[in-house]
Amino acid sequence: MSYNRPAVGERVNSSADPAILRLLDANANRAREGLRVIEDYARFILDDAALSGKLKDLRHEVTDATRSWVALGMLQRDTPGDVGTAIKTAAEGQRQNIADVITAAGKRLGEALRATEEYLKTVDPTAAGRVEACRYRFYDIEQAVAQRLRPAARFDAVRLYVLITESACRRPWLEAAEEAILGGADCLQLREKTLESGELLRRAVQLTDLCHRHGVLCIINDRPDVALLSGADGVHVGQEDLPAIQVRKLVGIDKIVGVSTHRIEQAEQAARDGADYIGVGPIFRSPTKPRDFVSGVMYAKEVAEKIRIPAVGIAGINEGNVDEVLAAGMSRIAVTAAVTGCDDVRGAAARLKARLNAHAGSSRPG
């Protein structure tokens, strides 16, 4: 471990208490190990070069700040005689998911840096100050990482996402919603832009109860407060609404956050802000939500190639053009009129779901 040796000409107080040197050695190792766990998450799972680079730089800074004392501490290392080696808790041996892994590493890292900083004050206040600066830098990075820890990947299984807007329903809205679920919808979104807040909440509670009875997700458009009060699974926001990073502060880590995007820069920003999925569109012109622009199939293809979080193609998609969307790399679609605007809501949903399932089967390796 040559990187732990003091620099040439560097003067180190070798008369420091051997017990403190052992402690510094142990905590510096914990800090570097914790940073490596989180750095590999950013590098291999998030595929985020910028975040990975920040963590790598921080790891090297911690190493440099503690190098002299760790070099001496290694000489005092006594792993067989360490009374804490055999002390384990049940929680240390259990990790339910990646979020548990990263959260545990972050806590261990923060604690190790604080212990290193405090004990270094007794032998080298300057080095202690450098470690303190590292600790504060990590807190900023930790917040960015926390935004990326998606809630139990509950959205991954979604293929057919149906937006519920009463004016677009040929049948009573709640009846249309249930028929869409029975036809295969995996997620419903309540999208009512003009309802008064009390009525919107009442409908949100009704739709949430319906979705949960059938085991599908319920998302509320635009309103984090209504999503929380109704017990819905999450909220979907547009480019003119609060950014995902702020929405996450309101709804917490257990709610799904979706973001509408129209170009790749917005998709990348949504992923950085901790969105669980993005809407990709408008792919075609839509009678439900007329716009003066179309992002098109090429944007869907770009997202499929560059964005790692789930992406849902939206706007103007129907049985006649869904294959074009699937060919662009989208495996999830969101629809309104193509399902709820039909007399046979269940049948329309079932036919789209069958196309999605067939595409998923044909795309599976082997």
Secondary structure as GFF3:
##gff-version 3
##sequence-region A 1 366
A	DSSP	three_ten_helix	2	4	.	.	.	ID=ss1
A	DSSP	alpha_helix	18	40	.	.	.	ID=ss2
A	DSSP	pi_helix	41	45	.	.	.	ID=ss3
A	DSSP	alpha_helix	49	75	.	.	.	ID=ss4
A	DSSP	three_ten_helix	90	93	.	.	.	ID=ss5
A	DSSP	alpha_helix	98	120	.	.	.	ID=ss6
A	DSSP	alpha_helix	125	146	.	.	.	ID=ss7
A	DSSP	beta_strand	160	164	.	.	.	ID=ss8
A	DSSP	three_ten_helix	166	168	.	.	.	ID=ss9
A	DSSP	alpha_helix	173	183	.	.	.	ID=ss10
A	DSSP	beta_strand	187	190	.	.	.	ID=ss11
A	DSSP	alpha_helix	197	214	.	.	.	ID=ss12
A	DSSP	beta_strand	217	221	.	.	.	ID=ss13
A	DSSP	alpha_helix	224	230	.	.	.	ID=ss14
A	DSSP	beta_strand	234	237	.	.	.	ID=ss15
A	DSSP	alpha_helix	244	251	.	.	.	ID=ss16
A	DSSP	beta_strand	256	261	.	.	.	ID=ss17
A	DSSP	alpha_helix	264	272	.	.	.	ID=ss18
A	DSSP	beta_strand	277	280	.	.	.	ID=ss19
A	DSSP	alpha_helix	296	306	.	.	.	ID=ss20
A	DSSP	beta_strand	311	314	.	.	.	ID=ss21
A	DSSP	alpha_helix	322	327	.	.	.	ID=ss22
A	DSSP	beta_strand	333	335	.	.	.	ID=ss23
A	DSSP	alpha_helix	337	340	.	.	.	ID=ss24
A	DSSP	alpha_helix	345	363	.	.	.	ID=ss25
###
